[in-house]
Amino acid sequence: MVTLRPASREDMPAVASLHEASARELGRTHYDEQQVLAWSGRKDPEKYPYDEPGEHFVVAELDGEVVGFGHLAVEDGEVRAVYVSPDAARCGVGSALLAHLEATARDAGHDDCYLWASLNAVAFYRQAGWTVVESDVVETSGNGVTAELPVKLMEKEFA
């Protein structure tokens, strides 16, 4: 069973490793080799806002292992991250994280939320009731490579 809890400093190396693996493995379905290489570039465990005011950052655990993380900018109602380990994909981890972030946004008084989705995640968000608002491109750098990634702005209104 998936357990969600607030992230701690001790979780950040696992979060960074999971972030890289998720981008590398799950991004291949919609992005080319250069794009995946740039997106999956080495993530710095010190740069995740797990303890910053106004940021809600949680990890998901299965059998005591961090298998996902989620991040909500509470004031803006922006879901900034839902990442799942490739080994735990399609096991309900992402859905649990997203539902938790949505509930946190609602509890903070938001009537809706928004996010920027990678193309490989659009179907996941649509299944959870999110709609595409527009398309854009973001630049990302890593592994000595810079690339542009097409993304979708998505939103969800709460009933």
Disulfide bonds with the S-S distance in Angstrom:
none
